[in-house]
Amino acid sequence: MDITAITIKDALDFLSEWRCPLVLLLLAGITAVLTVLGILAVLVTALVKSYALPPKKHRHGASAMFVLGSGGHTTELLGIVSQLDFALYPIRTYVSFSGDMLSTVRALQLEKEMSSRSSSSASPPPSSSGRRQGKVQTLELPRARNVGQSYFTSIFTSAVCGFECIFAVVKVQPDIVVCNGPGSCVLICFAALLLRATRIKLTRLVYIESFARVNSLSLTGRILISIVDRFIVQWPSLAERYKDRGVEYFGILA
């Protein structure tokens, strides 16, 4: 009985301390963030199936957003981008995340090389009547979670990253988003789906699973496989395993 009385008294004393309002405010903030993220996830998942997009050709070229990870992810994606016909994507946006300046530098280097290759071509450029004027830009967004960061604090950094992703996608309004595995690209894809759900921009999503994934999908791939428009793998074993999920296989792309 005495122990119970002491425990209750200690609890009441703690609740009366000056730190209690801060603790309650922190808990309320966490709850609000998780609630908003949960509502957005449910909303997007429910609406995306109602806005399936048929194939579409952009007469004057498309605006493309490429989401760069770091290290191997960037190497793979830029290798794939280098094989594209830039005339079909005159507006190109490269998205990187804080602390990864190397990806931005490599993307700009690729653009410079592709421009030099194009200018040295002997064939004259095709008529650009009605075609979008070429434009290249880079965006740096905050990371959802840094290496070694605690899961508790990553709640807040993920929320900040999510809002920044929404602002970036609304600003650029790409016709297509291409990504290949970094976890932060999930937030970019969800932001694009919000634009699609609200009919602001009918952005298509293409996910290319990393070359390193031979027998199983990455966590990012497992999240996005049900919501992207095209899901591409680079190994026949993955294509066979997930053939009922609509995956596509064109060999090794990177």
Residue pairs with C-beta under 8 A, 6 or more apart in sequence:
14 20
30 155
33 155
33 156
33 159
34 155
36 159
37 158
37 159
37 162
40 190
40 194
41 190
43 197
44 190
44 193
44 194
44 197
44 227
45 227
47 193
47 196
47 197
48 193
48 196
48 197
48 227
51 196
51 197
51 199
51 202
53 196
53 202
53 204
53 229
56 204
58 88
58 175
59 130
60 130
60 131
60 132
61 87
61 88
61 89
61 90
61 91
61 131
61 132
62 88
62 89
62 90
62 91
62 175
62 176
63 89
63 90
63 91
63 92
63 93
63 132
63 172
63 173
63 174
63 175
63 176
64 89
64 91
64 92
64 93
64 174
64 175
64 176
64 177
64 178
65 92
65 93
65 94
65 95
65 169
65 172
65 174
65 176
65 177
65 178
65 188
66 77
66 81
66 92
66 93
66 94
66 95
66 107
66 178
66 179
67 77
67 95
67 177
67 178
67 179
67 180
67 182
67 184
67 185
67 188
68 74
68 77
68 78
68 94
68 95
68 96
68 97
68 100
68 103
68 104
68 107
68 182
69 77
69 100
69 103
69 180
69 181
69 182
69 184
69 185
70 96
70 97
70 100
70 102
70 103
70 182
72 210
72 211
72 212
73 180
73 181
73 182
73 210
74 96
74 100
74 102
74 103
74 106
74 107
75 254
76 180
76 181
76 208
76 210
76 211
76 253
76 254
77 178
77 179
77 180
77 208
77 254
78 106
78 107
78 110
79 253
79 254
80 178
80 180
80 208
80 253
80 254
81 110
81 178
82 110
82 113
82 114
83 253
86 92
86 114
86 118
86 134
87 126
87 131
89 176
90 131
90 132
90 133
90 134
90 135
91 132
91 134
91 135
91 136
91 174
92 111
92 135
92 136
92 137
93 136
93 137
93 138
93 139
93 172
93 174
94 103
94 104
94 107
94 108
94 136
94 137
94 138
94 139
95 138
95 139
95 140
95 141
95 168
95 188
96 103
96 104
96 107
96 138
96 139
96 140
96 141
97 140
97 141
97 142
97 143
97 161
97 182
97 184
98 140
98 141
98 142
98 143
99 143
99 146
100 140
104 138
104 140
107 138
108 136
108 138
111 136
118 125
137 172
139 168
139 172
141 161
141 164
141 165
141 168
141 184
142 157
142 160
142 161
142 164
143 157
143 161
143 184
144 154
144 157
144 158
144 161
144 162
144 183
144 184
144 187
145 154
145 157
145 158
145 183
146 157
149 157
158 187
161 184
161 187
162 187
162 190
162 191
165 184
165 187
165 188
165 190
165 191
166 191
166 194
168 188
168 191
169 177
169 188
169 191
169 192
169 194
169 195
169 201
169 203
170 191
170 195
170 200
173 195
173 200
173 201
173 203
174 192
174 201
174 203
175 201
175 203
175 204
176 203
176 204
176 205
176 206
177 188
177 189
177 192
177 203
177 204
177 205
177 206
178 206
178 207
178 208
179 185
179 188
179 189
179 205
179 206
179 207
179 208
180 207
180 208
180 209
180 210
181 208
181 209
181 210
181 218
181 220
181 221
182 220
183 219
183 220
185 207
185 220
185 224
186 220
186 223
186 224
189 205
189 207
189 224
189 227
189 228
192 201
192 203
192 205
193 205
193 227
195 201
195 202
195 203
196 202
196 203
204 229
204 230
205 224
205 227
205 228
205 229
205 230
206 228
206 229
206 230
206 232
207 220
207 221
207 224
207 225
207 228
207 230
207 231
207 232
208 232
208 234
208 253
209 217
209 218
209 221
209 231
209 232
209 233
209 234
209 238
210 218
210 234
211 234
211 252
211 253
211 254
213 221
213 233
213 234
213 235
213 238
214 235
214 237
214 238
215 235
215 237
215 238
215 241
216 238
216 241
217 225
217 233
217 238
217 242
221 231
224 231
225 231
225 242
225 245
225 247
226 245
230 248
231 245
231 246
231 247
231 248
232 247
232 248
232 249
232 250
232 253
233 239
233 242
233 247
233 248
233 249
234 249
234 251
234 252
234 253
234 254
235 249
235 252
236 249
238 247
238 249
239 247
239 248
239 249
